[in-house]
Amino acid sequence: MRTLATQMRLRRLLRTQADYHRRLLEDGTAGALASAASARLLELLRDVRSAWASESGELVVTGLQGYVTRSLAVMAASAAGIARPGADLARLSAEFRDAGLPLVFFLRGLDDSDAPVLAELTGHVLARSA
């Protein structure tokens, strides 16, 4: 299975989140920057979801789909929370990264898994895409 587009978008999202987190801490006030950060992160999350939807069509292991869905939901909740007045930026950033970083390695693991391993999990052989 190939998840390269999803990985690329996810890594971009994590870099953007780290940059916004740094800028928000330097700024000291939430305001317009927090709202812009939240909106941009949610937009990039939509891109990740879209890439995952197109790349995961052949994946029929419910637990794996669920893991990605739950991870992205945690990231979305954290991103949305940034715009709230008085938001705990450190906690939200930690939640975002705690969900996103393992997801990067999970997706890489899917790419590195041989067809027999995935076939064992799914009960049938999956076609590898380029």
MODELLER restraints for C-alpha pairs under 7 A, 6 or more apart:
rsr = mdl.restraints
at = mdl.atoms
rsr.add(forms.Gaussian(group=physical.xy_distance, feature=features.Distance(at['CA:1:A'], at['CA:110:A']), mean=6.26, stdev=0.5))
rsr.add(forms.Gaussian(group=physical.xy_distance, feature=features.Distance(at['CA:1:A'], at['CA:111:A']), mean=5.42, stdev=0.5))
rsr.add(forms.Gaussian(group=physical.xy_distance, feature=features.Distance(at['CA:1:A'], at['CA:128:A']), mean=5.18, stdev=0.5))
rsr.add(forms.Gaussian(group=physical.xy_distance, feature=features.Distance(at['CA:1:A'], at['CA:129:A']), mean=6.53, stdev=0.5))
rsr.add(forms.Gaussian(group=physical.xy_distance, feature=features.Distance(at['CA:2:A'], at['CA:55:A']), mean=6.81, stdev=0.5))
rsr.add(forms.Gaussian(group=physical.xy_distance, feature=features.Distance(at['CA:2:A'], at['CA:111:A']), mean=5.17, stdev=0.5))
rsr.add(forms.Gaussian(group=physical.xy_distance, feature=features.Distance(at['CA:2:A'], at['CA:128:A']), mean=6.86, stdev=0.5))
rsr.add(forms.Gaussian(group=physical.xy_distance, feature=features.Distance(at['CA:2:A'], at['CA:129:A']), mean=6.14, stdev=0.5))
rsr.add(forms.Gaussian(group=physical.xy_distance, feature=features.Distance(at['CA:2:A'], at['CA:130:A']), mean=6.95, stdev=0.5))
rsr.add(forms.Gaussian(group=physical.xy_distance, feature=features.Distance(at['CA:3:A'], at['CA:55:A']), mean=5.97, stdev=0.5))
rsr.add(forms.Gaussian(group=physical.xy_distance, feature=features.Distance(at['CA:3:A'], at['CA:107:A']), mean=6.27, stdev=0.5))
rsr.add(forms.Gaussian(group=physical.xy_distance, feature=features.Distance(at['CA:3:A'], at['CA:111:A']), mean=6.32, stdev=0.5))
rsr.add(forms.Gaussian(group=physical.xy_distance, feature=features.Distance(at['CA:5:A'], at['CA:51:A']), mean=6.00, stdev=0.5))
rsr.add(forms.Gaussian(group=physical.xy_distance, feature=features.Distance(at['CA:6:A'], at['CA:48:A']), mean=5.56, stdev=0.5))
rsr.add(forms.Gaussian(group=physical.xy_distance, feature=features.Distance(at['CA:6:A'], at['CA:51:A']), mean=5.01, stdev=0.5))
rsr.add(forms.Gaussian(group=physical.xy_distance, feature=features.Distance(at['CA:6:A'], at['CA:52:A']), mean=5.41, stdev=0.5))
rsr.add(forms.Gaussian(group=physical.xy_distance, feature=features.Distance(at['CA:7:A'], at['CA:104:A']), mean=6.23, stdev=0.5))
rsr.add(forms.Gaussian(group=physical.xy_distance, feature=features.Distance(at['CA:7:A'], at['CA:107:A']), mean=6.64, stdev=0.5))
rsr.add(forms.Gaussian(group=physical.xy_distance, feature=features.Distance(at['CA:9:A'], at['CA:47:A']), mean=6.78, stdev=0.5))
rsr.add(forms.Gaussian(group=physical.xy_distance, feature=features.Distance(at['CA:9:A'], at['CA:48:A']), mean=5.46, stdev=0.5))
rsr.add(forms.Gaussian(group=physical.xy_distance, feature=features.Distance(at['CA:10:A'], at['CA:48:A']), mean=5.88, stdev=0.5))
rsr.add(forms.Gaussian(group=physical.xy_distance, feature=features.Distance(at['CA:13:A'], at['CA:41:A']), mean=6.73, stdev=0.5))
rsr.add(forms.Gaussian(group=physical.xy_distance, feature=features.Distance(at['CA:13:A'], at['CA:44:A']), mean=5.89, stdev=0.5))
rsr.add(forms.Gaussian(group=physical.xy_distance, feature=features.Distance(at['CA:17:A'], at['CA:41:A']), mean=6.78, stdev=0.5))
rsr.add(forms.Gaussian(group=physical.xy_distance, feature=features.Distance(at['CA:20:A'], at['CA:37:A']), mean=6.17, stdev=0.5))
rsr.add(forms.Gaussian(group=physical.xy_distance, feature=features.Distance(at['CA:21:A'], at['CA:93:A']), mean=6.93, stdev=0.5))
rsr.add(forms.Gaussian(group=physical.xy_distance, feature=features.Distance(at['CA:24:A'], at['CA:30:A']), mean=6.71, stdev=0.5))
rsr.add(forms.Gaussian(group=physical.xy_distance, feature=features.Distance(at['CA:24:A'], at['CA:34:A']), mean=6.95, stdev=0.5))
rsr.add(forms.Gaussian(group=physical.xy_distance, feature=features.Distance(at['CA:30:A'], at['CA:85:A']), mean=6.90, stdev=0.5))
rsr.add(forms.Gaussian(group=physical.xy_distance, feature=features.Distance(at['CA:34:A'], at['CA:82:A']), mean=5.83, stdev=0.5))
rsr.add(forms.Gaussian(group=physical.xy_distance, feature=features.Distance(at['CA:34:A'], at['CA:83:A']), mean=4.96, stdev=0.5))
rsr.add(forms.Gaussian(group=physical.xy_distance, feature=features.Distance(at['CA:35:A'], at['CA:83:A']), mean=4.63, stdev=0.5))
rsr.add(forms.Gaussian(group=physical.xy_distance, feature=features.Distance(at['CA:38:A'], at['CA:79:A']), mean=5.11, stdev=0.5))
rsr.add(forms.Gaussian(group=physical.xy_distance, feature=features.Distance(at['CA:38:A'], at['CA:80:A']), mean=5.44, stdev=0.5))
rsr.add(forms.Gaussian(group=physical.xy_distance, feature=features.Distance(at['CA:38:A'], at['CA:82:A']), mean=5.77, stdev=0.5))
rsr.add(forms.Gaussian(group=physical.xy_distance, feature=features.Distance(at['CA:38:A'], at['CA:83:A']), mean=5.79, stdev=0.5))
rsr.add(forms.Gaussian(group=physical.xy_distance, feature=features.Distance(at['CA:41:A'], at['CA:79:A']), mean=6.06, stdev=0.5))
rsr.add(forms.Gaussian(group=physical.xy_distance, feature=features.Distance(at['CA:42:A'], at['CA:76:A']), mean=6.24, stdev=0.5))
rsr.add(forms.Gaussian(group=physical.xy_distance, feature=features.Distance(at['CA:42:A'], at['CA:79:A']), mean=6.39, stdev=0.5))
rsr.add(forms.Gaussian(group=physical.xy_distance, feature=features.Distance(at['CA:58:A'], at['CA:126:A']), mean=6.76, stdev=0.5))
rsr.add(forms.Gaussian(group=physical.xy_distance, feature=features.Distance(at['CA:60:A'], at['CA:122:A']), mean=6.28, stdev=0.5))
rsr.add(forms.Gaussian(group=physical.xy_distance, feature=features.Distance(at['CA:61:A'], at['CA:122:A']), mean=5.74, stdev=0.5))
rsr.add(forms.Gaussian(group=physical.xy_distance, feature=features.Distance(at['CA:71:A'], at['CA:99:A']), mean=5.15, stdev=0.5))
rsr.add(forms.Gaussian(group=physical.xy_distance, feature=features.Distance(at['CA:71:A'], at['CA:100:A']), mean=6.70, stdev=0.5))
rsr.add(forms.Gaussian(group=physical.xy_distance, feature=features.Distance(at['CA:74:A'], at['CA:96:A']), mean=6.74, stdev=0.5))
rsr.add(forms.Gaussian(group=physical.xy_distance, feature=features.Distance(at['CA:74:A'], at['CA:99:A']), mean=6.55, stdev=0.5))
rsr.add(forms.Gaussian(group=physical.xy_distance, feature=features.Distance(at['CA:75:A'], at['CA:96:A']), mean=4.73, stdev=0.5))
rsr.add(forms.Gaussian(group=physical.xy_distance, feature=features.Distance(at['CA:75:A'], at['CA:99:A']), mean=6.38, stdev=0.5))
rsr.add(forms.Gaussian(group=physical.xy_distance, feature=features.Distance(at['CA:75:A'], at['CA:100:A']), mean=6.94, stdev=0.5))
rsr.add(forms.Gaussian(group=physical.xy_distance, feature=features.Distance(at['CA:78:A'], at['CA:92:A']), mean=5.10, stdev=0.5))
rsr.add(forms.Gaussian(group=physical.xy_distance, feature=features.Distance(at['CA:78:A'], at['CA:95:A']), mean=6.59, stdev=0.5))
rsr.add(forms.Gaussian(group=physical.xy_distance, feature=features.Distance(at['CA:78:A'], at['CA:96:A']), mean=5.74, stdev=0.5))
rsr.add(forms.Gaussian(group=physical.xy_distance, feature=features.Distance(at['CA:81:A'], at['CA:87:A']), mean=6.56, stdev=0.5))
rsr.add(forms.Gaussian(group=physical.xy_distance, feature=features.Distance(at['CA:82:A'], at['CA:89:A']), mean=6.56, stdev=0.5))
rsr.add(forms.Gaussian(group=physical.xy_distance, feature=features.Distance(at['CA:115:A'], at['CA:125:A']), mean=6.39, stdev=0.5))
rsr.add(forms.Gaussian(group=physical.xy_distance, feature=features.Distance(at['CA:115:A'], at['CA:126:A']), mean=6.36, stdev=0.5))
rsr.add(forms.Gaussian(group=physical.xy_distance, feature=features.Distance(at['CA:116:A'], at['CA:125:A']), mean=6.99, stdev=0.5))
rsr.add(forms.Gaussian(group=physical.xy_distance, feature=features.Distance(at['CA:119:A'], at['CA:125:A']), mean=4.53, stdev=0.5))
rsr.add(forms.Gaussian(group=physical.xy_distance, feature=features.Distance(at['CA:119:A'], at['CA:126:A']), mean=6.44, stdev=0.5))
